[in-house]
């Protein structure tokens, strides 16, 4: 075989191959040229500012803003809870410190016309007239004995309610009524007793003590009537009324801190000369001021 022919054949094959590859190379060059000339794709946040939050930094800012809003609302809720607790606490405290404010309305008895209305101003001092009346009522409540247990007990407890707790008056009366025959409830069914006359009370100058003298009459179940004269003293303490309970129990605020009494004389009333009077008539005279 001719070597030149082989060489020429080999060159012919190489040239043929190169000719076949040339269009491919041209296509690649054209494709690269197109790629270089094609516009660069922009990111989403570059295309529209409304899509900027979709980037990582935008999402971080978004979550940070949400956390801040959450913290603000939690702080506001906490402040509201504190304000609510303070409001409820102050209302409860104020309700426990409620004070009674008396209000007076004066109308004409016949026409019904309003004559006066307004808040009753507290008295700077309690007049002696009111103190005397209260002391008389307290004395009668402690000493009177009815034929009815409920009436006797009610009168006694009401009067004893004016005695200051744990005071010298409280100790004295507990000791006195603990002795046999001294408590009014022990005499029910055996005797009736009333205070028929009270002299005083009169204040001792420079003190809070009032002295008085009174006459008691006791009708025994046997029909005998005794008359006893007592002399005693009451020491008072005036405390202004501040709540409803105190206003109902002791409207004038007069409390008994000290009390003592003693029997001055005693006698049996002769009923032979009093044929028109019964023992009960002696206990309850018609004059209410002397009962």
DAFEN-V243917 format. One record per run of one state. SS is the DSSP state (H for helix, E for strand, C for the rest). FROM is the first residue (numbers start at 1). TO is the last residue. If there is no record, write none. Layout:
<<SS:FROM:TO> <SS:FROM:TO>>
This chain:
<<C:1:2> <H:3:37> <C:38:43> <H:44:47> <C:48:48> <H:49:54> <C:55:55> <H:56:96> <C:97:102> <E:103:107> <C:108:113> <E:114:119> <C:120:127> <H:128:143> <C:144:144> <E:145:145> <C:146:148> <H:149:160> <C:161:162> <E:163:163> <C:164:167> <H:168:177> <C:178:183> <H:184:187> <C:188:190> <E:191:203> <C:204:208> <E:209:220> <C:221:224> <E:225:238> <C:239:243> <H:244:249> <C:250:253> <E:254:268> <C:269:278> <H:279:283> <C:284:287> <H:288:290> <C:291:291>>
